[in-house]
Amino acid sequence: MRHVPSSWRRTIGFAGLCLAGWSIAIGLGMSVLWKYNNQPGQASAAPVQWPLPHTQPLKPNQMTLVMSVHPRCPCTRSSLSELARLMRHAQGKIDCIALFKQPEEMNEQWINTDLRTRAQAIPGVRVVIDHGGKQTQLLGMKTSGAVVMYNPSGLRVFDGGITSSRGHEGDNAGRDAILALLTQPALAIASTPVFGCEINNPCPGGSP
């Protein structure tokens, strides 16, 4: 049997330890990422009755849907993509507002992001700038991408999110529930988890 120099054995052993450590680090990183992607944000505390009758009057023949948007939340790109799909299927049955919160200390430039451009490009969606966050607060919305929907009588029928995890597009329970409510308004109030950044965080993810 050929003799393996001790220096080689030490090198091989060290390489094995490095490989094992690397594998453990990758596993831990994947675990942390999975947990982050699947950790929902704070649920909304939306009132049962529509709280904005003067600033945003309800339409008599449409549901009113509001999505809260942090203009610098990367997770909300997928929420807006799902909103676009939802509006295509809604066929004019939803009066939709994308409510962009602008903190009092931030200027107009801070809110001019790709998310605002995306929202403005969705047919049937009105972008409303919420200066100081007063309307967002009245709706009890705490997470970017949160959706609340009210029927023409002003009663809340949906409260939640329309993605299945952070940054994920595709079939999800929130979108299905909203579409079901459009054809069967007598269904029970639906609620789903919301995946997004905290609406009151001025710089989610360290963005400027």
Backbone as CSV, one residue per row, in Angstrom:
resi,resn,N_x,N_y,N_z,CA_x,CA_y,CA_z,C_x,C_y,C_z
1,MET,0.850,-1.197,0.000,0.000,0.000,0.000,0.885,1.247,0.000
2,ARG,0.561,2.142,-0.906,1.388,3.341,-1.048,1.239,4.244,0.165
3,HIS,2.371,4.748,0.645,2.364,5.628,1.812,1.936,7.049,1.406
4,VAL,0.980,7.609,2.154,0.523,8.986,1.920,1.239,9.893,2.900
5,PRO,1.996,10.855,2.385,2.723,11.758,3.285,1.784,12.424,4.275
6,SER,2.301,12.644,5.482,1.468,13.263,6.520,1.013,14.652,6.135
7,SER,1.823,15.367,5.366,1.418,16.709,4.938,0.196,16.660,4.037
8,TRP,0.135,15.590,3.191,-1.033,15.427,2.328,-2.269,15.099,3.153
9,ARG,-2.052,14.227,4.156,-3.205,13.869,4.998,-3.751,15.096,5.715
10,ARG,-2.856,15.946,6.183,-3.313,17.164,6.862,-4.062,18.070,5.886
11,THR,-3.544,18.169,4.639,-4.203,19.011,3.629,-5.585,18.478,3.291
12,ILE,-5.657,17.149,3.115,-6.960,16.534,2.796,-7.942,16.719,3.952
13,GLY,-7.436,16.536,5.190,-8.305,16.715,6.351,-8.810,18.143,6.473
14,PHE,-7.907,19.081,6.203,-8.308,20.489,6.279,-9.334,20.817,5.203
15,ALA,-9.109,20.276,3.990,-10.059,20.519,2.901,-11.431,19.935,3.245
16,GLY,-11.408,18.738,3.888,-12.679,18.129,4.289,-13.416,18.978,5.310
17,LEU,-12.684,19.527,6.267,-13.306,20.400,7.269,-13.873,21.653,6.628
18,CYS,-13.114,22.219,5.666,-13.598,23.423,4.973,-14.883,23.124,4.204
19,LEU,-14.906,21.957,3.525,-16.088,21.572,2.759,-17.291,21.377,3.670
20,ALA,-17.044,20.723,4.830,-18.139,20.513,5.780,-18.657,21.847,6.314
21,GLY,-17.719,22.756,6.644,-18.126,24.072,7.139,-18.885,24.860,6.106
22,TRP,-18.420,24.751,4.846,-19.104,25.457,3.753,-20.525,24.932,3.579
23,SER,-20.664,23.613,3.641,-21.992,23.002,3.486,-22.936,23.443,4.600
24,ILE,-22.417,23.507,5.828,-23.243,23.939,6.965,-23.650,25.393,6.794
25,ALA,-22.696,26.244,6.347,-23.003,27.666,6.151,-24.064,27.853,5.087
26,ILE,-23.957,27.086,3.974,-24.960,27.174,2.913,-26.329,26.758,3.440
27,GLY,-26.333,25.666,4.218,-27.607,25.192,4.773,-28.245,26.207,5.698
28,LEU,-27.433,26.814,6.563,-27.960,27.828,7.478,-28.463,29.035,6.706
29,GLY,-27.704,29.440,5.674,-28.132,30.593,4.871,-29.453,30.339,4.177
30,MET,-29.614,29.130,3.618,-30.872,28.779,2.954,-32.020,28.760,3.952
31,SER,-31.748,28.280,5.157,-32.778,28.229,6.188,-33.234,29.630,6.582
32,VAL,-32.259,30.538,6.749,-32.590,31.918,7.106,-33.385,32.582,5.988
33,LEU,-32.945,32.355,4.731,-33.646,32.945,3.584,-35.061,32.416,3.482
34,TRP,-35.227,31.090,3.684,-36.572,30.507,3.620,-37.467,31.107,4.695
35,LYS,-36.918,31.245,5.902,-37.701,31.808,6.997,-38.105,33.246,6.699
36,TYR,-37.177,34.045,6.145,-37.475,35.445,5.818,-38.552,35.529,4.745
37,ASN,-38.410,34.710,3.689,-39.377,34.769,2.590,-40.772,34.345,3.022
38,ASN,-40.863,33.491,4.030,-42.159,32.955,4.441,-42.665,33.540,5.757
39,GLN,-42.001,34.570,6.248,-42.439,35.238,7.467,-43.377,36.387,7.101
40,PRO,-44.663,36.292,7.403,-45.590,37.380,7.027,-45.338,38.636,7.840
41,GLY,-45.731,39.770,7.257,-45.672,41.034,7.974,-46.872,41.185,8.890
42,GLN,-46.949,42.346,9.529,-48.076,42.608,10.432,-49.386,42.669,9.664
43,ALA,-50.383,42.008,10.186,-51.705,42.057,9.562,-52.314,43.435,9.740
44,SER,-53.175,43.800,8.824,-53.872,45.076,8.941,-54.900,45.014,10.061
45,ALA,-55.254,46.189,10.557,-56.341,46.299,11.528,-57.430,47.160,10.896
46,ALA,-57.869,46.722,9.726,-58.830,47.504,8.947,-60.190,47.544,9.634
47,PRO,-60.810,48.729,9.687,-62.134,48.818,10.303,-63.181,48.066,9.493
48,VAL,-64.226,47.657,10.163,-65.299,46.912,9.494,-66.006,47.797,8.480
49,GLN,-66.169,49.069,8.793,-66.861,50.020,7.904,-65.841,50.902,7.198
50,TRP,-66.095,51.201,5.936,-65.198,52.026,5.126,-64.897,53.354,5.828
51,PRO,-63.620,53.649,6.098,-63.286,54.809,6.924,-62.983,56.095,6.153
52,LEU,-63.087,56.064,4.804,-62.708,57.236,4.013,-63.853,57.729,3.112
53,PRO,-65.050,57.912,3.672,-66.190,58.281,2.819,-66.047,59.660,2.169
54,HIS,-65.294,60.544,2.783,-65.185,61.906,2.249,-64.037,62.042,1.250
55,THR,-62.900,61.439,1.539,-61.758,61.558,0.637,-61.820,60.566,-0.530
56,GLN,-62.411,59.389,-0.298,-62.502,58.367,-1.338,-63.917,57.766,-1.326
57,PRO,-64.902,58.443,-1.934,-66.276,57.932,-1.922,-66.383,56.566,-2.608
58,LEU,-67.242,55.717,-2.082,-67.449,54.396,-2.662,-68.251,54.477,-3.946
59,LYS,-67.973,53.547,-4.856,-68.731,53.448,-6.097,-69.920,52.511,-5.873
60,PRO,-71.100,52.849,-6.387,-72.298,52.051,-6.088,-72.290,50.642,-6.668
61,ASN,-71.579,50.419,-7.783,-71.635,49.110,-8.437,-70.276,48.409,-8.487
62,GLN,-69.362,48.830,-7.617,-68.038,48.235,-7.616,-67.562,47.971,-6.191
63,MET,-66.741,46.943,-6.060,-65.990,46.768,-4.835,-64.889,47.833,-4.804
64,THR,-64.515,48.267,-3.623,-63.395,49.200,-3.485,-62.233,48.468,-2.843
65,LEU,-61.120,48.415,-3.572,-59.932,47.702,-3.104,-58.785,48.686,-2.948
66,VAL,-58.102,48.611,-1.810,-56.955,49.476,-1.541,-55.748,48.604,-1.241
67,MET,-54.636,48.895,-1.922,-53.361,48.253,-1.588,-52.436,49.308,-1.006
68,SER,-51.873,49.026,0.164,-50.894,49.934,0.751,-49.538,49.673,0.096
69,VAL,-48.835,50.743,-0.262,-47.553,50.582,-0.953,-46.484,51.447,-0.293
70,HIS,-45.426,50.780,0.139,-44.217,51.502,0.531,-43.426,51.690,-0.756
71,PRO,-43.154,52.922,-1.186,-42.549,53.143,-2.498,-41.164,52.555,-2.670
72,ARG,-40.540,52.060,-1.575,-39.192,51.502,-1.658,-39.106,50.082,-1.107
73,CYS,-40.230,49.384,-1.113,-40.258,47.994,-0.637,-40.056,47.045,-1.816
74,PRO,-38.930,46.319,-1.882,-38.699,45.417,-3.018,-39.711,44.275,-3.103
75,CYS,-40.256,43.858,-1.964,-41.237,42.769,-1.956,-42.522,43.146,-2.693
76,THR,-42.818,44.452,-2.754,-44.104,44.902,-3.289,-44.150,44.846,-4.809
77,ARG,-43.006,44.631,-5.457,-43.034,44.460,-6.913,-43.911,43.273,-7.292
78,SER,-43.772,42.170,-6.561,-44.592,40.995,-6.854,-46.054,41.243,-6.500
79,SER,-46.302,42.010,-5.433,-47.694,42.327,-5.070,-48.363,43.136,-6.175
80,LEU,-47.630,44.081,-6.771,-48.191,44.878,-7.863,-48.399,44.030,-9.118
81,SER,-47.511,43.075,-9.358,-47.705,42.165,-10.492,-48.974,41.344,-10.306
82,GLU,-49.195,40.877,-9.077,-50.418,40.123,-8.800,-51.654,41.025,-8.878
83,LEU,-51.494,42.274,-8.482,-52.614,43.219,-8.592,-52.990,43.418,-10.052
84,ALA,-51.995,43.496,-10.939,-52.273,43.642,-12.366,-53.063,42.447,-12.894
85,ARG,-52.663,41.241,-12.476,-53.398,40.042,-12.887,-54.818,40.056,-12.345
86,LEU,-54.954,40.468,-11.098,-56.275,40.538,-10.477,-57.193,41.491,-11.229
87,MET,-56.665,42.655,-11.592,-57.486,43.648,-12.279,-57.898,43.179,-13.671
88,ARG,-57.045,42.392,-14.322,-57.418,41.851,-15.639,-58.604,40.899,-15.513
89,HIS,-58.643,40.125,-14.430,-59.723,39.167,-14.233,-60.984,39.816,-13.645
90,ALA,-60.824,40.968,-13.024,-61.957,41.601,-12.331,-62.978,42.181,-13.288
91,GLN,-62.568,42.503,-14.498,-63.469,42.978,-15.550,-64.318,44.161,-15.101
92,GLY,-63.654,45.153,-14.510,-64.335,46.391,-14.158,-65.155,46.347,-12.883
93,LYS,-65.071,45.262,-12.122,-65.879,45.141,-10.903,-65.194,45.727,-9.667
94,ILE,-63.958,46.213,-9.841,-63.203,46.745,-8.706,-62.766,48.180,-8.983
95,ASP,-63.009,49.062,-8.037,-62.423,50.396,-8.016,-61.177,50.290,-7.160
96,CYS,-60.000,50.383,-7.794,-58.754,50.047,-7.114,-57.893,51.278,-6.848
97,ILE,-57.375,51.358,-5.627,-56.497,52.445,-5.209,-55.168,51.852,-4.737
98,ALA,-54.074,52.317,-5.322,-52.739,52.000,-4.802,-52.325,53.174,-3.937
99,LEU,-52.312,52.951,-2.638,-52.109,54.030,-1.665,-50.627,54.085,-1.267
100,PHE,-49.917,55.063,-1.831,-48.483,55.222,-1.574,-48.283,56.148,-0.381
101,LYS,-47.692,55.582,0.658,-47.445,56.402,1.845,-46.201,57.267,1.658
102,GLN,-46.363,58.576,1.870,-45.240,59.508,1.842,-45.083,60.140,3.219
103,PRO,-44.049,59.747,3.969,-43.840,60.342,5.291,-43.672,61.861,5.187
104,GLU,-44.060,62.544,6.234,-44.003,63.999,6.222,-42.593,64.524,5.997
105,GLU,-41.591,63.768,6.483,-40.209,64.255,6.379,-39.587,63.969,5.014
106,MET,-40.301,63.248,4.124,-39.754,62.905,2.819,-40.377,63.785,1.727
107,ASN,-39.568,64.129,0.720,-40.077,64.960,-0.368,-40.659,64.102,-1.494
108,GLU,-41.129,64.760,-2.547,-41.781,64.062,-3.661,-40.819,63.108,-4.371
109,GLN,-39.556,63.465,-4.432,-38.579,62.629,-5.124,-38.448,61.257,-4.463
110,TRP,-38.601,61.214,-3.149,-38.463,59.965,-2.412,-39.501,58.936,-2.848
111,ILE,-40.635,59.417,-3.282,-41.736,58.513,-3.636,-41.762,58.176,-5.124
112,ASN,-40.932,58.847,-5.926,-40.894,58.589,-7.362,-39.976,57.405,-7.659
113,THR,-40.501,56.208,-7.525,-39.738,54.978,-7.720,-40.381,54.137,-8.817
114,ASP,-39.730,53.013,-9.135,-40.288,52.123,-10.147,-41.630,51.539,-9.714
115,LEU,-41.863,51.437,-8.406,-43.153,50.911,-7.930,-44.290,51.859,-8.302
116,ARG,-44.041,53.152,-8.197,-45.066,54.116,-8.588,-45.329,54.030,-10.085
117,THR,-44.269,53.880,-10.875,-44.433,53.736,-12.321,-45.216,52.482,-12.657
118,ARG,-44.903,51.378,-11.967,-45.617,50.118,-12.199,-47.099,50.257,-11.882
119,ALA,-47.394,50.849,-10.731,-48.791,50.992,-10.307,-49.574,51.861,-11.285
120,GLN,-48.966,52.938,-11.749,-49.642,53.842,-12.679,-49.922,53.179,-14.021
121,ALA,-49.164,52.143,-14.354,-49.339,51.467,-15.641,-50.421,50.386,-15.616
122,ILE,-50.965,50.073,-14.434,-51.994,49.030,-14.348,-53.362,49.628,-14.674
123,PRO,-54.023,49.134,-15.713,-55.355,49.654,-16.048,-56.334,49.486,-14.893
124,GLY,-57.054,50.563,-14.603,-58.064,50.518,-13.549,-57.553,50.842,-12.170
125,VAL,-56.251,51.118,-12.030,-55.670,51.427,-10.720,-55.391,52.922,-10.625
126,ARG,-55.867,53.535,-9.542,-55.583,54.947,-9.259,-54.491,55.027,-8.200
127,VAL,-53.422,55.736,-8.510,-52.357,55.944,-7.536,-52.703,57.180,-6.708
128,VAL,-52.763,56.986,-5.404,-53.059,58.080,-4.479,-51.869,58.233,-3.538
129,ILE,-51.326,59.450,-3.475,-50.213,59.729,-2.572,-50.778,60.116,-1.211
130,ASP,-50.393,59.348,-0.215,-50.905,59.555,1.145,-49.889,60.358,1.957
131,HIS,-49.989,61.674,1.854,-49.055,62.554,2.558,-49.235,62.415,4.073
132,GLY,-48.156,62.063,4.743,-48.215,61.900,6.193,-48.834,60.593,6.653
133,GLY,-49.325,59.780,5.722,-49.852,58.462,6.074,-51.191,58.462,6.785
134,LYS,-51.965,59.537,6.666,-53.241,59.607,7.404,-54.243,58.564,6.928
135,GLN,-54.371,58.394,5.604,-55.331,57.420,5.091,-54.868,55.982,5.374
136,THR,-53.568,55.755,5.262,-53.019,54.439,5.590,-53.328,54.075,7.038
137,GLN,-53.183,55.053,7.910,-53.456,54.813,9.337,-54.931,54.533,9.573
138,LEU,-55.810,55.290,8.925,-57.249,55.071,9.103,-57.666,53.674,8.634
139,LEU,-56.964,53.170,7.615,-57.269,51.833,7.108,-56.576,50.737,7.912
140,GLY,-55.744,51.124,8.884,-55.088,50.145,9.736,-54.041,49.316,9.026
141,MET,-53.465,49.852,7.952,-52.527,49.084,7.138,-51.099,49.253,7.663
142,LYS,-50.427,48.120,7.910,-49.113,48.145,8.562,-47.995,47.526,7.725
143,THR,-48.362,46.891,6.626,-47.377,46.203,5.792,-47.582,46.576,4.336
144,SER,-46.481,46.852,3.633,-46.569,47.149,2.208,-47.059,45.926,1.454
145,GLY,-48.014,46.133,0.557,-48.620,45.032,-0.172,-49.912,44.534,0.438
146,ALA,-50.270,45.072,1.615,-51.543,44.691,2.246,-52.715,45.200,1.411
147,VAL,-53.760,44.411,1.379,-54.960,44.749,0.604,-56.179,44.681,1.505
148,VAL,-57.034,45.686,1.386,-58.351,45.618,2.023,-59.400,45.893,0.942
149,MET,-60.521,45.214,1.040,-61.589,45.410,0.062,-62.925,45.566,0.772
150,TYR,-63.705,46.528,0.295,-65.021,46.835,0.857,-66.072,46.715,-0.237
151,ASN,-67.267,46.276,0.163,-68.350,46.184,-0.808,-69.014,47.553,-0.982
152,PRO,-69.939,47.691,-1.940,-70.556,48.996,-2.187,-71.291,49.578,-0.981
153,SER,-71.658,48.727,-0.029,-72.320,49.217,1.182,-71.329,49.704,2.230
154,GLY,-70.032,49.534,1.948,-69.007,50.008,2.872,-68.562,48.991,3.900
155,LEU,-68.928,47.731,3.733,-68.518,46.692,4.673,-67.256,45.991,4.177
156,ARG,-66.318,45.749,5.060,-65.089,45.058,4.704,-65.373,43.599,4.380
157,VAL,-64.825,43.143,3.239,-65.035,41.754,2.839,-63.717,40.991,2.660
158,PHE,-62.594,41.722,2.585,-61.301,41.062,2.459,-60.240,41.896,3.141
159,ASP,-59.269,41.185,3.740,-58.166,41.850,4.441,-56.968,40.903,4.403
160,GLY,-55.923,41.260,3.670,-54.766,40.369,3.602,-53.838,40.698,2.461
161,GLY,-53.094,39.690,2.003,-52.132,39.867,0.933,-52.484,39.040,-0.277
162,ILE,-51.817,39.335,-1.418,-52.111,38.608,-2.660,-50.838,37.976,-3.249
163,THR,-49.895,37.627,-2.373,-48.766,36.775,-2.757,-48.649,35.663,-1.719
164,SER,-47.995,34.556,-2.118,-47.887,33.419,-1.205,-46.632,33.482,-0.345
165,SER,-45.696,34.385,-0.686,-44.494,34.618,0.109,-43.851,35.907,-0.394
166,ARG,-42.775,36.328,0.240,-42.095,37.556,-0.180,-41.520,37.405,-1.584
167,GLY,-41.865,38.367,-2.434,-41.295,38.404,-3.773,-41.739,37.292,-4.697
168,HIS,-42.795,36.556,-4.324,-43.239,35.412,-5.122,-44.487,35.761,-5.926
169,GLU,-44.441,35.490,-7.222,-45.606,35.671,-8.079,-46.199,34.313,-8.412
170,GLY,-47.495,34.292,-8.659,-48.156,33.047,-9.021,-49.455,32.869,-8.258
171,ASP,-50.085,31.727,-8.429,-51.364,31.444,-7.779,-51.242,31.632,-6.273
172,ASN,-52.275,32.250,-5.695,-52.251,32.475,-4.250,-53.669,32.591,-3.721
173,ALA,-53.812,32.322,-2.436,-55.137,32.282,-1.814,-55.811,33.655,-1.791
174,GLY,-55.022,34.723,-1.647,-55.608,36.053,-1.574,-56.303,36.456,-2.855
175,ARG,-55.620,36.268,-3.974,-56.210,36.621,-5.266,-57.441,35.774,-5.548
176,ASP,-57.366,34.487,-5.227,-58.513,33.594,-5.444,-59.709,34.037,-4.603
177,ALA,-59.442,34.440,-3.356,-60.543,34.850,-2.471,-61.229,36.108,-2.995
178,ILE,-60.445,37.056,-3.476,-61.027,38.301,-3.983,-61.874,38.027,-5.223
179,LEU,-61.372,37.216,-6.140,-62.140,36.909,-7.351,-63.427,36.159,-6.999
180,ALA,-63.363,35.285,-5.997,-64.572,34.571,-5.572,-65.599,35.534,-4.996
181,LEU,-65.128,36.536,-4.247,-66.041,37.514,-3.651,-66.729,38.379,-4.694
182,LEU,-66.115,38.545,-5.853,-66.737,39.349,-6.913,-67.969,38.669,-7.484
183,THR,-67.978,37.353,-7.490,-69.117,36.617,-8.049,-70.046,36.069,-6.964
184,GLN,-69.506,35.940,-5.742,-70.316,35.434,-4.630,-70.123,36.345,-3.417
185,PRO,-70.711,37.534,-3.451,-70.477,38.513,-2.382,-70.958,38.081,-1.005
186,ALA,-71.768,37.032,-0.943,-72.278,36.580,0.357,-71.280,35.684,1.090
187,LEU,-70.118,35.411,0.472,-69.122,34.579,1.140,-68.642,35.243,2.427
188,ALA,-68.114,34.438,3.331,-67.595,34.974,4.591,-66.390,35.882,4.331
189,ILE,-66.133,36.789,5.259,-64.972,37.679,5.147,-63.707,36.841,5.032
190,ALA,-62.874,37.177,4.033,-61.653,36.417,3.797,-60.448,37.176,4.335
191,SER,-59.454,36.420,4.806,-58.235,37.025,5.318,-57.057,36.114,4.979
192,THR,-55.943,36.702,4.521,-54.747,35.942,4.182,-53.516,36.660,4.728
193,PRO,-52.383,35.964,4.885,-51.165,36.636,5.355,-50.660,37.661,4.339
194,VAL,-49.939,38.661,4.838,-49.343,39.697,3.988,-47.829,39.554,4.040
195,PHE,-47.194,39.553,2.871,-45.740,39.432,2.807,-45.160,40.710,2.212
196,GLY,-44.484,41.482,3.058,-43.903,42.732,2.601,-43.180,43.435,3.732
197,CYS,-42.666,44.621,3.422,-41.921,45.413,4.395,-42.869,46.222,5.277
198,GLU,-42.382,46.569,6.445,-43.160,47.404,7.352,-43.422,48.753,6.707
199,ILE,-44.672,49.178,6.690,-45.047,50.400,5.978,-44.429,51.644,6.610
200,ASN,-44.095,51.589,7.905,-43.529,52.747,8.590,-42.007,52.800,8.574
201,ASN,-41.376,51.814,7.963,-39.922,51.799,7.868,-39.493,52.662,6.683
202,PRO,-38.785,53.778,6.914,-38.449,54.669,5.805,-37.505,54.051,4.794
203,CYS,-36.687,53.079,5.199,-35.685,52.497,4.303,-35.650,50.981,4.440
204,PRO,-36.640,50.253,3.939,-36.617,48.795,4.063,-35.441,48.211,3.302
205,GLY,-34.790,47.242,3.907,-33.669,46.601,3.258,-32.460,47.481,3.101
206,GLY,-32.453,48.642,3.806,-31.300,49.527,3.718,-31.272,50.384,2.486
207,SER,-32.406,50.458,1.738,-32.429,51.292,0.543,-32.361,52.744,0.924
208,PRO,-31.799,53.625,0.043,-31.626,55.016,0.404,-32.916,55.784,0.388
